[in-house]
């Protein structure tokens, strides 16, 4: 009854708001209480306090494995940890999106540990005078490796540092334990030997039966003097040859994982006066890039989430994350981007039948269960932006036939009103999208714009690029006629013909430079009808949210020049995702998927800054338009070690007088300065 009463009060308040203000009022941002804190080394730490019970989950990935860890404490600080290990390239039959193998392991399946000849019990928080020893967690730290700091004994005998991480290049995850004697006397510590093997059903296994093995490293007894430490480890691996297990060194595996983290986070450094934004950007770079799997079909970027591996999608990979990889400087990221477009290109055909939405099972199968979701527009949009931004003419030449084909496909899907039709949108029927939706048309429009510039850079016939230019102009006008309208009191967009409820994807035109309805759209996005504590509701009045639309919106509002309003919400969102109750990355959705940390969303987060805050829009192999959006209370910001447009360079922006900004490009030891008015566009040629 209380929920019904509160819901009624909420609806009455909204009705009053609509009658008095036309919904132009902005949603007040809730006060936030951080659970986590940023550390000097760029990691984040949760120091356990009285705010329990609390549980959370995180995913980490290497080239051949993903480890999903669910962790937490109950009301009396008893800990519980569940780890699920996914092996993307070990698969079952029949081929499908989720035909990889995965196994979960609980704390009670670990080998037994003894300290001072007493059993360590991970499920008990406090140690008694007799019997087992308790396991009391003091803090948990995240930065690509999950580290749990705990202690045991009463008084305390030993501290325990427990680390979870994936192998960088093997189908294996490691759980490492470091025990340190903090008592005043010698302390015996021991881990029992354990080896447990599961073999899949040979008749359902792809290729042959697969083995998943859990085993110990460094088992046995240690006598620790005061201050000394001992290391033990547990591995979780998959193999088709259980009789030939490799030698496993937990310390070296940890070093390789840390090296991969450093490799990902080295380029493309964000420097702003806001520590939370800088740190969230670093975490997003990691999640966006670590989730790339080395398959028999080449490197495939996978969303993850216990469901999506060794496969590619037209939205997550072609549209969301590949344009980010063009700036990232990550070698494997580039390989995965080019490989994804090459796989989609294999399905081009002279009859212009739709390319599958997803290519799964390392390339051995496809998924097209939602029909045409506007996938061709997604692919053309991402491939053209990626080709321009990388500045590699050979890569661009390879991508051009795919871009041409996808543009022609979309042109053939035009209805009599001059907009593109599709069976669904990227939400695959979860919410109505009509016969023609705003998302597909916006992406197609931007793809045409990029294709003009890409075609010119490749020396394509002027008649072809002129035709693309004309088609883009006509589509923009037709989109205004078809989608433009008043929805719930806002001069914004109907997501599809007949739509009379606000939708999150009305933000998309802002991200491609269509600002005709920017004020009404921005007012709608930040109104109580769409904005929730977790960002944009997919549809007004529904609890469902998908971070991808929120991330597009935050970028688009910056691009539209509403810097102050955008930054308020970007700061709020970043703090919630990095330091709140579910950390440390952007998520997929809720309630579907329980806010999984799907990786491509992190690429979209990074694009808020590259394309939104710094306003970088590729226009040639060595050139881009730059429209920086400097917040009023900042004097400096920079993106360093950008790997794009065939160069490595820094982009610095500083305030230099009223309404004036100085852009400084640092390249090859030289500075190239441009003084512009705030909001002006500067063409940068490298």
VEXVOLUM-272218 format. One record per residue (C-alpha): residue number from 1; y, x, z. Coordinates in nm, 3 decimals. Layout:
BEGIN
(NUM (Y X Z))
...
! end
This chain:
BEGIN
(1 (0.000 0.000 0.000))
(2 (0.241 0.284 0.080))
(3 (0.195 0.431 -0.268))
(4 (0.260 0.091 -0.429))
(5 (0.569 0.040 -0.214))
(6 (0.705 0.388 -0.296))
(7 (0.632 0.340 -0.664))
(8 (0.824 0.013 -0.657))
(9 (1.122 0.178 -0.488))
(10 (1.108 0.455 -0.752))
(11 (1.112 0.205 -1.041))
(12 (1.401 0.012 -0.885))
(13 (1.595 0.336 -0.843))
(14 (1.532 0.426 -1.207))
(15 (1.644 0.081 -1.321))
(16 (1.967 0.114 -1.125))
(17 (2.017 0.462 -1.271))
(18 (1.971 0.329 -1.623))
(19 (2.212 0.039 -1.570))
(20 (2.483 0.259 -1.422))
(21 (2.458 0.584 -1.617))
(22 (2.251 0.524 -1.930))
(23 (2.005 0.780 -1.794))
(24 (2.244 1.071 -1.851))
(25 (2.187 1.187 -1.496))
(26 (1.987 1.508 -1.451))
(27 (1.681 1.517 -1.227))
(28 (1.761 1.703 -0.904))
(29 (1.531 2.002 -0.866))
(30 (1.309 1.987 -0.556))
(31 (1.348 2.249 -0.286))
(32 (1.078 2.514 -0.315))
(33 (0.892 2.697 -0.040))
(34 (0.726 3.016 -0.160))
(35 (0.369 3.088 -0.058))
(36 (0.361 3.427 -0.234))
(37 (0.606 3.720 -0.228))
(38 (0.684 3.987 -0.486))
(39 (0.590 4.341 -0.382))
(40 (0.765 4.670 -0.474))
(41 (0.485 4.757 -0.722))
(42 (0.532 4.429 -0.911))
(43 (0.231 4.255 -0.759))
(44 (0.248 3.935 -0.554))
(45 (0.100 3.881 -0.208))
(46 (0.007 3.576 -0.002))
(47 (0.029 3.668 0.365))
(48 (-0.188 3.413 0.543))
(49 (0.012 3.191 0.776))
(50 (-0.029 2.845 0.927))
(51 (0.004 2.663 0.591))
(52 (-0.367 2.599 0.555))
(53 (-0.601 2.467 0.432))
(54 (-0.521 2.598 0.085))
(55 (-0.728 2.678 -0.224))
(56 (-0.639 2.821 -0.563))
(57 (-0.807 2.972 -0.869))
(58 (-0.731 3.249 -1.116))
(59 (-0.888 3.383 -1.435))
(60 (-0.905 3.746 -1.549))
(61 (-1.054 3.876 -1.874))
(62 (-1.177 4.182 -2.061))
(63 (-1.308 4.227 -2.414))
(64 (-1.653 4.085 -2.334))
(65 (-1.617 3.893 -2.009))
(66 (-1.401 3.654 -1.812))
(67 (-1.412 3.606 -1.437))
(68 (-1.277 3.287 -1.279))
(69 (-1.230 3.311 -0.903))
(70 (-1.174 3.008 -0.682))
(71 (-1.064 3.111 -0.336))
(72 (-0.911 2.966 -0.022))
(73 (-0.920 2.903 0.350))
(74 (-0.992 2.590 0.549))
(75 (-0.795 2.463 0.848))
(76 (-0.954 2.719 1.085))
(77 (-0.918 3.011 0.839))
(78 (-1.277 3.023 0.723))
(79 (-1.281 3.166 0.372))
(80 (-1.472 3.045 0.070))
(81 (-1.497 3.221 -0.264))
(82 (-1.668 3.107 -0.581))
(83 (-1.675 3.334 -0.882))
(84 (-1.780 3.210 -1.228))
(85 (-1.856 3.477 -1.485))
(86 (-1.828 3.388 -1.854))
(87 (-1.993 3.595 -2.127))
(88 (-1.830 3.485 -2.457))
(89 (-2.064 3.670 -2.693))
(90 (-2.391 3.567 -2.525))
(91 (-2.451 3.222 -2.664))
(92 (-2.689 2.929 -2.664))
(93 (-2.788 2.684 -2.937))
(94 (-2.668 2.469 -3.100))
(95 (-2.345 2.649 -3.192))
(96 (-2.041 2.489 -3.037))
(97 (-1.714 2.553 -2.860))
(98 (-1.877 2.581 -2.518))
(99 (-2.208 2.739 -2.611))
(100 (-2.131 3.065 -2.426))
(101 (-2.331 3.137 -2.112))
(102 (-2.172 3.141 -1.768))
(103 (-2.300 3.154 -1.411))
(104 (-2.139 3.092 -1.073))
(105 (-2.201 3.292 -0.758))
(106 (-2.118 3.192 -0.399))
(107 (-2.053 3.416 -0.100))
(108 (-2.393 3.331 0.046))
(109 (-2.556 3.497 -0.257))
(110 (-2.401 3.836 -0.182))
(111 (-2.611 4.117 -0.037))
(112 (-2.595 4.135 0.340))
(113 (-2.347 4.374 0.501))
(114 (-2.386 4.521 0.850))
(115 (-2.111 4.676 1.062))
(116 (-2.210 4.842 1.384))
(117 (-2.554 4.689 1.320))
(118 (-2.415 4.335 1.325))
(119 (-2.423 4.102 1.023))
(120 (-2.091 4.038 0.853))
(121 (-2.049 3.661 0.796))
(122 (-1.796 3.579 0.521))
(123 (-1.798 3.215 0.626))
(124 (-1.681 3.274 0.983))
(125 (-1.321 3.364 1.064))
(126 (-1.358 3.490 1.421))
(127 (-1.609 3.726 1.576))
(128 (-1.793 3.626 1.888))
(129 (-1.916 3.850 2.168))
(130 (-2.265 3.837 2.022))
(131 (-2.425 3.754 1.691))
(132 (-2.253 3.802 1.357))
(133 (-1.912 3.947 1.288))
(134 (-1.637 3.726 1.146))
(135 (-1.432 3.787 0.833))
(136 (-1.061 3.726 0.885))
(137 (-0.840 3.738 0.574))
(138 (-0.491 3.879 0.628))
(139 (-0.352 3.864 0.275))
(140 (-0.442 3.828 -0.092))
(141 (-0.274 4.027 -0.367))
(142 (-0.262 3.968 -0.743))
(143 (-0.170 4.191 -1.034))
(144 (-0.453 4.178 -1.284))
(145 (-0.695 4.263 -1.002))
(146 (-0.741 4.022 -0.713))
(147 (-0.744 4.214 -0.385))
(148 (-0.831 4.050 -0.054))
(149 (-0.740 4.234 0.267))
(150 (-0.939 4.134 0.574))
(151 (-1.064 4.265 0.904))
(152 (-1.369 4.217 1.126))
(153 (-1.458 4.259 1.491))
(154 (-1.297 4.160 1.818))
(155 (-1.137 4.399 1.889))
(156 (-1.104 4.498 1.522))
(157 (-1.368 4.748 1.410))
(158 (-1.297 4.775 1.038))
(159 (-1.062 4.661 0.767))
(160 (-1.209 4.534 0.443))
(161 (-1.047 4.546 0.100))
(162 (-1.231 4.331 -0.148))
(163 (-1.140 4.353 -0.519))
(164 (-1.239 4.126 -0.809))
(165 (-1.189 4.236 -1.169))
(166 (-1.343 4.223 -1.517))
(167 (-1.469 4.526 -1.703))
(168 (-1.221 4.626 -1.970))
(169 (-1.483 4.659 -2.243))
(170 (-1.829 4.562 -2.110))
(171 (-1.992 4.220 -2.049))
(172 (-1.957 4.272 -1.676))
(173 (-1.742 4.185 -1.375))
(174 (-1.715 4.386 -1.055))
(175 (-1.665 4.291 -0.692))
(176 (-1.577 4.597 -0.489))
(177 (-1.575 4.636 -0.108))
(178 (-1.397 4.915 0.079))
(179 (-1.466 4.933 0.453))
(180 (-1.235 5.148 0.670))
(181 (-1.317 5.238 1.030))
(182 (-1.016 5.152 1.250))
(183 (-1.203 5.177 1.580))
(184 (-1.189 5.481 1.804))
(185 (-1.554 5.573 1.755))
(186 (-1.805 5.646 1.481))
(187 (-1.900 5.326 1.299))
(188 (-2.219 5.257 1.102))
(189 (-2.168 5.044 0.789))
(190 (-2.442 4.929 0.551))
(191 (-2.503 4.712 0.244))
(192 (-2.852 4.594 0.153))
(193 (-2.998 4.652 -0.192))
(194 (-2.998 4.345 -0.415))
(195 (-3.094 4.277 -0.774))
(196 (-3.130 3.925 -0.909))
(197 (-3.197 3.836 -1.273))
(198 (-3.175 3.504 -1.457))
(199 (-3.309 3.471 -1.813))
(200 (-3.203 3.192 -2.044))
(201 (-3.453 2.968 -2.220))
(202 (-3.560 3.165 -2.528))
(203 (-3.597 2.852 -2.741))
(204 (-3.233 2.760 -2.684))
(205 (-3.086 3.110 -2.683))
(206 (-2.904 3.244 -2.984))
(207 (-3.080 3.555 -3.114))
(208 (-3.301 3.602 -2.812))
(209 (-3.324 3.526 -2.443))
(210 (-3.022 3.651 -2.248))
(211 (-3.031 3.802 -1.900))
(212 (-2.763 3.769 -1.635))
(213 (-2.806 4.020 -1.356))
(214 (-2.636 4.047 -1.019))
(215 (-2.691 4.379 -0.846))
(216 (-2.557 4.631 -0.598))
(217 (-2.390 4.969 -0.646))
(218 (-2.393 5.229 -0.367))
(219 (-2.614 5.032 -0.131))
(220 (-2.739 5.196 0.189))
(221 (-2.603 5.322 0.521))
(222 (-2.281 5.513 0.597))
(223 (-2.161 5.656 0.926))
(224 (-1.782 5.645 0.926))
(225 (-1.569 5.856 1.152))
(226 (-1.243 5.699 1.270))
(227 (-1.015 5.656 0.968))
(228 (-1.291 5.711 0.710))
(229 (-1.382 5.463 0.437))
(230 (-1.696 5.366 0.246))
(231 (-1.716 5.186 -0.089))
(232 (-1.984 4.941 -0.202))
(233 (-1.987 4.713 -0.506))
(234 (-2.164 4.422 -0.668))
(235 (-2.185 4.383 -1.045))
(236 (-2.241 4.070 -1.253))
(237 (-2.349 4.149 -1.608))
(238 (-2.514 4.002 -1.915))
(239 (-2.757 4.186 -2.140))
(240 (-3.027 4.130 -2.398))
(241 (-3.203 4.445 -2.279))
(242 (-3.255 4.414 -1.902))
(243 (-3.493 4.708 -1.906))
(244 (-3.213 4.940 -2.025))
(245 (-2.922 4.881 -1.788))
(246 (-2.632 5.125 -1.820))
(247 (-2.516 5.343 -1.534))
(248 (-2.239 5.152 -1.356))
(249 (-1.951 5.322 -1.178))
(250 (-1.729 5.069 -1.001))
(251 (-1.442 5.313 -0.952))
(252 (-1.432 5.403 -1.323))
(253 (-1.447 5.036 -1.420))
(254 (-1.151 4.972 -1.193))
(255 (-0.962 5.262 -1.351))
(256 (-1.027 5.122 -1.699))
(257 (-0.906 4.778 -1.591))
(258 (-0.589 4.927 -1.446))
(259 (-0.534 5.130 -1.762))
(260 (-0.563 4.816 -1.976))
(261 (-0.315 4.635 -1.751))
(262 (-0.071 4.926 -1.787))
(263 (-0.122 4.931 -2.165))
(264 (-0.035 4.562 -2.190))
(265 (0.262 4.580 -1.955))
(266 (0.411 4.904 -2.087))
(267 (0.597 4.768 -2.393))
(268 (0.845 4.479 -2.403))
(269 (1.008 4.509 -2.060))
(270 (1.244 4.236 -1.945))
(271 (1.536 4.350 -1.733))
(272 (1.758 4.084 -1.576))
(273 (1.932 4.046 -1.238))
(274 (1.658 3.797 -1.145))
(275 (1.347 3.964 -0.998))
(276 (1.139 3.647 -1.024))
(277 (1.201 3.616 -1.399))
(278 (1.123 3.983 -1.457))
(279 (0.799 3.962 -1.259))
(280 (0.687 3.631 -1.410))
(281 (0.743 3.783 -1.754))
(282 (0.517 4.079 -1.668))
(283 (0.242 3.849 -1.542))
(284 (0.269 3.629 -1.851))
(285 (0.238 3.932 -2.079))
(286 (-0.087 4.022 -1.904))
(287 (-0.247 3.678 -1.924))
(288 (-0.135 3.625 -2.284))
(289 (-0.290 3.953 -2.395))
(290 (-0.595 4.017 -2.177))
(291 (-0.782 3.712 -2.307))
(292 (-0.894 3.868 -2.637))
(293 (-1.267 3.895 -2.698))
(294 (-1.446 4.146 -2.918))
(295 (-1.688 3.929 -3.114))
(296 (-1.908 3.979 -3.417))
(297 (-1.634 3.792 -3.603))
(298 (-1.369 4.043 -3.493))
(299 (-1.117 4.023 -3.211))
(300 (-1.057 3.659 -3.116))
(301 (-0.787 3.554 -2.874))
(302 (-0.930 3.278 -2.656))
(303 (-0.754 3.032 -2.424))
(304 (-1.022 3.068 -2.153))
(305 (-1.037 2.809 -1.876))
(306 (-1.421 2.822 -1.857))
(307 (-1.429 2.639 -2.191))
(308 (-1.262 2.819 -2.484))
(309 (-1.398 3.162 -2.579))
(310 (-1.496 3.361 -2.889))
(311 (-1.307 3.104 -3.093))
(312 (-0.960 3.034 -3.235))
(313 (-0.736 2.728 -3.267))
(314 (-0.451 2.648 -3.504))
(315 (-0.219 2.567 -3.214))
(316 (-0.306 2.814 -2.934))
(317 (-0.350 3.119 -3.154))
(318 (-0.181 3.058 -3.491))
(319 (0.122 2.874 -3.353))
(320 (0.172 2.973 -2.987))
(321 (0.065 3.329 -2.914))
(322 (0.056 3.516 -3.246))
(323 (0.437 3.505 -3.293))
(324 (0.460 3.664 -2.947))
(325 (0.217 3.941 -3.043))
(326 (0.460 4.040 -3.319))
(327 (0.693 4.170 -3.043))
(328 (0.435 4.282 -2.785))
(329 (0.335 4.626 -2.910))
(330 (-0.028 4.559 -2.824))
(331 (-0.276 4.696 -3.079))
(332 (-0.552 4.453 -2.992))
(333 (-0.306 4.164 -2.994))
(334 (-0.214 4.248 -3.353))
(335 (-0.579 4.279 -3.454))
(336 (-0.657 3.940 -3.306))
(337 (-0.357 3.779 -3.478))
(338 (-0.445 3.908 -3.822))
(339 (-0.811 3.820 -3.767))
(340 (-0.728 3.462 -3.671))
(341 (-0.525 3.407 -3.987))
(342 (-0.798 3.571 -4.195))
(343 (-1.054 3.328 -4.051))
(344 (-0.838 3.026 -4.128))
(345 (-0.780 3.160 -4.481))
(346 (-1.155 3.147 -4.547))
(347 (-1.132 2.769 -4.542))
(348 (-0.866 2.734 -4.809))
(349 (-0.998 2.528 -5.099))
(350 (-0.873 2.403 -5.438))
(351 (-0.906 2.037 -5.332))
(352 (-0.670 2.086 -5.039))
(353 (-0.906 1.953 -4.777))
(354 (-0.785 2.030 -4.426))
(355 (-0.861 2.364 -4.264))
(356 (-1.066 2.312 -3.943))
(357 (-0.863 2.286 -3.625))
(358 (-1.085 2.543 -3.459))
(359 (-1.333 2.813 -3.561))
(360 (-1.586 2.862 -3.282))
(361 (-1.901 3.053 -3.180))
(362 (-1.772 3.391 -3.304))
(363 (-1.710 3.234 -3.645))
(364 (-2.050 3.069 -3.690))
(365 (-1.925 2.710 -3.655))
(366 (-1.611 2.499 -3.672))
(367 (-1.463 2.209 -3.478))
(368 (-1.266 1.941 -3.658))
(369 (-1.334 1.644 -3.436))
(370 (-0.973 1.525 -3.435))
(371 (-0.931 1.547 -3.812))
(372 (-0.603 1.690 -3.936))
(373 (-0.384 1.753 -3.629))
(374 (-0.107 1.902 -3.840))
(375 (-0.301 2.228 -3.829))
(376 (-0.170 2.351 -4.164))
(377 (0.188 2.319 -4.040))
(378 (0.090 2.507 -3.723))
(379 (-0.067 2.790 -3.923))
(380 (0.219 2.822 -4.173))
(381 (0.475 2.819 -3.891))
(382 (0.304 3.092 -3.690))
(383 (0.190 3.310 -3.980))
(384 (0.532 3.321 -4.146))
(385 (0.712 3.407 -3.823))
(386 (0.449 3.667 -3.737))
(387 (0.463 3.827 -4.083))
(388 (0.841 3.863 -4.072))
(389 (0.860 3.993 -3.716))
(390 (0.590 4.259 -3.746))
(391 (0.769 4.412 -4.041))
(392 (0.445 4.525 -4.203))
(393 (0.454 4.448 -4.574))
(394 (0.080 4.498 -4.619))
(395 (0.006 4.243 -4.347))
(396 (0.259 4.004 -4.498))
(397 (0.098 4.029 -4.841))
(398 (-0.236 3.936 -4.687))
(399 (-0.085 3.637 -4.508))
(400 (0.122 3.504 -4.799))
(401 (-0.161 3.317 -4.981))
(402 (-0.251 3.133 -4.658))
(403 (0.112 3.039 -4.597))
(404 (0.151 2.917 -4.956))
(405 (-0.166 2.708 -4.933))
(406 (-0.067 2.549 -4.599))
(407 (0.280 2.462 -4.728))
(408 (0.135 2.301 -5.039))
(409 (-0.117 2.109 -4.827))
(410 (0.164 1.970 -4.612))
(411 (0.372 1.881 -4.917))
(412 (0.080 1.677 -5.048))
(413 (0.067 1.484 -4.719))
(414 (0.419 1.345 -4.760))
(415 (0.459 0.969 -4.729))
(416 (0.710 0.756 -4.920))
(417 (0.976 0.825 -4.652))
(418 (0.947 1.198 -4.720))
(419 (0.781 1.310 -4.395))
(420 (0.439 1.467 -4.344))
(421 (0.149 1.255 -4.223))
(422 (-0.146 1.372 -4.013))
(423 (-0.443 1.212 -3.841))
(424 (-0.339 1.329 -3.494))
(425 (-0.113 1.582 -3.326))
(426 (-0.226 1.876 -3.113))
(427 (-0.308 1.643 -2.822))
(428 (-0.590 1.506 -3.038))
(429 (-0.541 1.138 -2.959))
(430 (-0.486 1.168 -2.584))
(431 (-0.149 1.004 -2.646))
(432 (-0.042 0.802 -2.952))
(433 (0.106 0.996 -3.244))
(434 (0.129 0.738 -3.522))
(435 (0.071 0.821 -3.887))
(436 (0.346 1.084 -3.895))
(437 (0.467 1.268 -3.586))
(438 (0.771 1.479 -3.499))
(439 (0.566 1.786 -3.403))
(440 (0.393 1.835 -3.738))
(441 (0.716 1.779 -3.930))
(442 (0.922 2.016 -3.716))
(443 (0.668 2.295 -3.760))
(444 (0.649 2.235 -4.134))
(445 (1.029 2.247 -4.158))
(446 (1.047 2.583 -3.981))
(447 (0.758 2.720 -4.186))
(448 (0.952 2.636 -4.505))
(449 (1.258 2.817 -4.370))
(450 (1.054 3.125 -4.281))
(451 (0.873 3.115 -4.614))
(452 (1.206 3.139 -4.798))
(453 (1.291 3.461 -4.616))
(454 (0.937 3.599 -4.631))
(455 (0.909 3.523 -5.002))
(456 (1.237 3.700 -5.068))
(457 (1.120 4.004 -4.869))
(458 (0.798 4.012 -5.072))
(459 (0.981 3.979 -5.404))
(460 (0.836 3.638 -5.486))
(461 (0.992 3.437 -5.772))
(462 (1.334 3.294 -5.693))
(463 (1.220 2.959 -5.827))
(464 (0.953 2.945 -5.554))
(465 (1.180 3.037 -5.263))
(466 (1.452 2.804 -5.395))
(467 (1.198 2.523 -5.402))
(468 (1.102 2.592 -5.040))
(469 (1.471 2.591 -4.946))
(470 (1.525 2.257 -5.117))
(471 (1.215 2.109 -4.953))
(472 (1.334 2.222 -4.608))
(473 (1.676 2.061 -4.657))
(474 (1.520 1.736 -4.778))
(475 (1.270 1.730 -4.492))
(476 (1.544 1.782 -4.233))
(477 (1.734 1.482 -4.372))
(478 (1.419 1.270 -4.387))
(479 (1.324 1.363 -4.030))
(480 (1.661 1.239 -3.910))
(481 (1.613 0.908 -4.090))
(482 (1.250 0.862 -3.987))
(483 (1.246 0.994 -3.629))
(484 (1.609 0.979 -3.516))
(485 (1.691 0.690 -3.287))
(486 (1.778 0.558 -2.945))
(487 (1.484 0.576 -2.705))
(488 (1.526 0.442 -2.353))
(489 (1.904 0.476 -2.379))
(490 (1.904 0.831 -2.519))
(491 (2.015 0.930 -2.869))
(492 (1.713 1.145 -2.941))
(493 (1.388 1.111 -3.140))
(494 (1.108 0.859 -3.171))
(495 (0.796 1.074 -3.164))
(496 (0.642 0.848 -3.428))
(497 (0.740 0.526 -3.603))
(498 (0.755 0.243 -3.352))
(499 (0.760 0.476 -3.051))
(500 (0.984 0.333 -2.776))
(501 (0.890 0.556 -2.481))
(502 (1.027 0.909 -2.428))
(503 (0.789 1.192 -2.517))
(504 (0.804 1.559 -2.418))
(505 (0.778 1.688 -2.777))
(506 (1.126 1.556 -2.861))
(507 (1.225 1.912 -2.761))
(508 (1.078 2.068 -3.076))
(509 (1.375 2.031 -3.315))
(510 (1.587 2.237 -3.073))
(511 (1.348 2.533 -3.114))
(512 (1.396 2.544 -3.492))
(513 (1.772 2.515 -3.504))
(514 (1.808 2.137 -3.548))
(515 (2.082 2.041 -3.304))
(516 (2.203 1.710 -3.450))
(517 (2.073 1.520 -3.148))
(518 (2.085 1.799 -2.894))
(519 (2.289 1.625 -2.623))
(520 (2.082 1.310 -2.610))
(521 (1.762 1.512 -2.631))
(522 (1.859 1.749 -2.349))
(523 (1.973 1.460 -2.131))
(524 (1.639 1.289 -2.191))
(525 (1.434 1.602 -2.118))
(526 (1.601 1.661 -1.784))
(527 (1.619 1.296 -1.682))
(528 (1.395 1.141 -1.413))
(529 (1.200 0.975 -1.694))
(530 (1.054 1.303 -1.822))
(531 (1.117 1.586 -1.578))
(532 (0.871 1.611 -1.288))
(533 (0.808 1.867 -1.016))
(534 (0.578 2.047 -1.263))
(535 (0.795 2.023 -1.572))
(536 (0.788 1.765 -1.849))
(537 (0.566 1.461 -1.834))
(538 (0.387 1.423 -2.166))
(539 (0.506 1.062 -2.182))
(540 (0.763 0.894 -1.961))
(541 (0.597 0.701 -1.681))
(542 (0.272 0.902 -1.690))
(543 (0.161 1.173 -1.446))
(544 (0.006 1.386 -1.720))
(545 (0.186 1.710 -1.800))
(546 (0.111 1.996 -2.039))
(547 (0.300 2.320 -1.980))
(548 (0.319 2.393 -2.352))
(549 (0.582 2.123 -2.408))
(550 (0.781 2.236 -2.103))
(551 (0.780 2.594 -2.233))
(552 (0.897 2.485 -2.577))
(553 (1.169 2.273 -2.416))
(554 (1.305 2.552 -2.197))
(555 (1.328 2.777 -2.502))
(556 (1.487 2.504 -2.713))
(557 (1.755 2.416 -2.458))
(558 (1.856 2.783 -2.445))
(559 (1.870 2.797 -2.824))
(560 (2.088 2.486 -2.821))
(561 (2.344 2.673 -2.610))
(562 (2.297 2.486 -2.281))
(563 (2.242 2.816 -2.101))
(564 (2.337 2.714 -1.748))
(565 (2.128 2.399 -1.747))
(566 (1.834 2.577 -1.908))
(567 (1.840 2.866 -1.662))
(568 (1.837 2.633 -1.361))
(569 (1.511 2.483 -1.484))
(570 (1.365 2.815 -1.607))
(571 (1.424 2.970 -1.266))
(572 (1.272 2.669 -1.092))
(573 (0.967 2.664 -1.320))
(574 (0.913 3.043 -1.297))
(575 (0.933 3.044 -0.920))
(576 (0.688 2.755 -0.891))
(577 (0.433 2.917 -1.122))
(578 (0.467 3.270 -0.983))
(579 (0.518 3.217 -0.609))
(580 (0.415 2.857 -0.536))
(581 (0.078 2.704 -0.457))
(582 (-0.094 2.769 -0.792))
(583 (-0.019 3.118 -0.923))
(584 (0.059 3.340 -1.106))
(585 (0.066 3.212 -1.467))
(586 (0.176 2.913 -1.675))
(587 (-0.096 2.652 -1.691))
(588 (-0.252 2.420 -1.946))
(589 (-0.235 2.067 -1.808))
(590 (-0.291 1.818 -1.529))
(591 (-0.495 1.616 -1.449))
(592 (-0.707 1.743 -1.740))
(593 (-0.839 2.094 -1.673))
(594 (-0.700 2.112 -1.318))
(595 (-0.412 2.338 -1.432))
(596 (-0.628 2.605 -1.593))
(597 (-0.452 2.932 -1.671))
(598 (-0.504 2.906 -2.047))
(599 (-0.369 3.226 -2.198))
(600 (-0.160 3.111 -2.496))
(601 (0.078 2.925 -2.265))
(602 (0.174 3.262 -2.120))
(603 (0.269 3.373 -2.470))
(604 (0.495 3.068 -2.493))
(605 (0.655 3.169 -2.162))
(606 (0.740 3.513 -2.302))
(607 (0.892 3.349 -2.610))
(608 (1.146 3.171 -2.383))
(609 (1.304 3.514 -2.349))
(610 (1.249 3.680 -2.688))
(611 (1.356 3.375 -2.889))
(612 (1.556 3.179 -2.633))
(613 (1.745 3.408 -2.394))
(614 (1.790 3.688 -2.650))
(615 (1.792 3.453 -2.947))
(616 (1.580 3.670 -3.179))
(617 (1.491 3.491 -3.505))
(618 (1.310 3.697 -3.773))
(619 (1.482 3.686 -4.111))
(620 (1.336 3.996 -4.280))
(621 (1.096 4.284 -4.234))
(622 (1.374 4.496 -4.079))
(623 (1.621 4.233 -3.968))
(624 (1.669 3.945 -3.728))
(625 (1.938 3.705 -3.618))
(626 (2.045 3.752 -3.258))
(627 (2.215 3.479 -3.052))
(628 (2.198 3.599 -2.690))
(629 (2.248 3.339 -2.417))
(630 (2.389 3.527 -2.119))
(631 (2.402 3.322 -1.795))
(632 (2.751 3.305 -1.646))
(633 (2.655 3.493 -1.329))
(634 (2.494 3.783 -1.515))
(635 (2.671 4.087 -1.656))
(636 (2.372 4.262 -1.814))
(637 (2.026 4.191 -1.950))
(638 (1.787 4.384 -2.170))
(639 (1.455 4.378 -2.351))
(640 (1.318 4.731 -2.374))
(641 (1.045 4.888 -2.586))
(642 (1.036 4.599 -2.833))
(643 (0.775 4.668 -3.100))
(644 (0.890 4.461 -3.395))
(645 (1.044 4.478 -3.742))
(646 (0.868 4.807 -3.804))
(647 (1.052 4.976 -3.516))
(648 (1.051 5.040 -3.143))
(649 (1.388 4.964 -2.990))
(650 (1.582 4.833 -2.689))
(651 (1.806 4.528 -2.704))
(652 (2.081 4.540 -2.441))
(653 (2.339 4.265 -2.384))
(654 (2.642 4.303 -2.157))
(655 (2.953 4.106 -2.082))
(656 (3.273 4.259 -2.221))
(657 (3.566 4.032 -2.157))
(658 (3.612 3.657 -2.152))
(659 (3.361 3.479 -2.376))
(660 (3.265 3.813 -2.535))
(661 (2.931 3.993 -2.538))
(662 (2.831 4.341 -2.643))
(663 (2.493 4.382 -2.813))
(664 (2.360 4.736 -2.807))
(665 (2.053 4.836 -3.007))
(666 (1.899 5.163 -2.886))
(667 (1.674 5.316 -3.148))
(668 (1.563 5.673 -3.214))
(669 (1.807 5.805 -2.955))
(670 (2.107 5.631 -3.114))
(671 (2.317 5.330 -3.013))
(672 (2.425 5.056 -3.255))
(673 (2.687 4.825 -3.101))
(674 (2.799 4.475 -3.200))
(675 (3.077 4.287 -3.023))
(676 (3.046 3.909 -3.061))
(677 (3.173 3.585 -2.914))
(678 (2.932 3.404 -2.686))
(679 (2.721 3.166 -2.894))
(680 (2.784 3.354 -3.218))
(681 (2.504 3.476 -3.443))
(682 (2.477 3.847 -3.515))
(683 (2.256 3.979 -3.795))
(684 (2.078 4.296 -3.680))
(685 (1.940 4.533 -3.943))
(686 (1.709 4.809 -3.823))
! end
